[in-house]
């Protein structure tokens, strides 16, 4: 099968509940933080999925609750159009080969995400954020729950 697991329908694959573990590294300072939580991809009114992420984020020894919401809309050929909660475009997502790279320019920063699917129950994202004031690497492993 190879290094990546092809996914013909991104929304069908993502639907459900996932355990998420994220490492956040500030490459300039060497500091490292960690997020642990749950991500639910549930039905979105009008079609698509609503991604609701919640958990705890620890940074500089302090743990706080953290949450994020994204919209995953149906795209052509089993792909997805990922949007922020307010509807602004974030990035496309095509997992048909099991791997996808997305770019998102944000002011002077560039977010580059690599999505890789290992099997039916495990996938990973690696976001690299570069800009005048940012030099970050965010790695998240997802494991399907139940």
N, C-alpha and C positions, 0 to 999 in steps of 0.2 A: 504494500500500500504506500510506502514511502514515509517521508518525514511529516507530512501534513495530511489531514483527513478532509477530503472534499465535502462540502455542504451545498447541496443543490438549492435549498430554501433557507436563507438566513433567519427569517422570522420564525419558521417552524422549528429550527434548531434551538434558537434562543429562548423560546417560550417556556416558562416555568420558573423554578426557584433554584438559585445558585448560591454557594458559599464563596465569598471573595476574600482573598488575602493579598494586600498590596504593600509593596515596599516603595517608599518615596525617598530618593537620594538627592541631596543638593550637591552636585558635583564640584561646585566652587568651594563650599565650606567643609564638605565631607560629612555633614550631618545626615542622619537617617531617621525616617519616621515609618510608622506602620499603621495600616488600616485593616481591620478585620470586621466583616459583617456579612450581610445577606443582600442579594440582588434578586428582585422579582421582575420578570418580564410578563406583564399581564395584558389583557385585551385593552385596546385604546378605542374609544368611541370614534366611529368613522373608519376604522380599519387600522391595522398596525399594532404595535406594542408600546406600552408605557413601561419604561425601565425605572424602578424605584430602588435606590441603593441606600442602605442605612447600616450604621455600625459605629465603631469607636475608632478614632484616629489619635495616635500617640505621637507627639512631636516635642522634642526637648524635655522629655520626662513628664509631660502633661497629657493626660488622656481626656478627650472631649467627644461628645456625640457628633457624628457627621452624616450628612445625607445629600443625595443628588437625584435629580429626575431628568430623564431624557425621553424623547419620542423617537421610535423606530417606525418609519412609514414604509409601506411596500414600494419596492423599486422594480425595474424591469428584470425579468429572468431570474427571479429568486433573490435579488439583491435588496438592500435596505437603504433608505435615506434617513440619516440620523440627524435629529434636530434637538436644540436646547428646549427646555420646558416651555419657554415663551414662543417657540416656533422658529427662531432664527436657525439658519443652516449651520451644521457642525461638520459632517463629513459623510461620504458614501460608505457603503460596506458591501463587499462582494466576496463571499466565502466559498465560491464554487471550486476553487483550487485548494481551499483549506488555509490560504494565506492571503492577506491583503494589507497594503500600506496606504494610509490616508494622511493628507496634510490639511492643517487648519491654521491659516494665518490669523493672529489676534494682535492687533496694534503692531508693535514692533517685534513681537514674538512669533516664533513658528512652532507649532505643535505637530509632530510627526508620530503617527501611531502605527504600530505593526500588530496585526491580529493574526493569531495562529490557532488552528484547531488540531488537537491531538487525537481525540476520539469522540464518541457520542456523548461523553460526560465530562470532558475537560477541554478548556480553551484558555488562551492567555492574551493579554495586551501588554505592549511595551510602548509607552509614550515618552518621547524625548522632547523636552521643551528648551528652546534656545532663544535668547534675546538679550537686550542690553542689561537687564537686571535679573535674568533667569538662566539657570543651567541645571535643569532637573531631569531625572529619569524615574518614571513611575512604572513599576512592573506589577501586574495583577494576574493572579492565577484564579480560575473559576472552576468549581467542581459542582456538578449537578446534585441537588438534594432531592431525595425521594423520587 
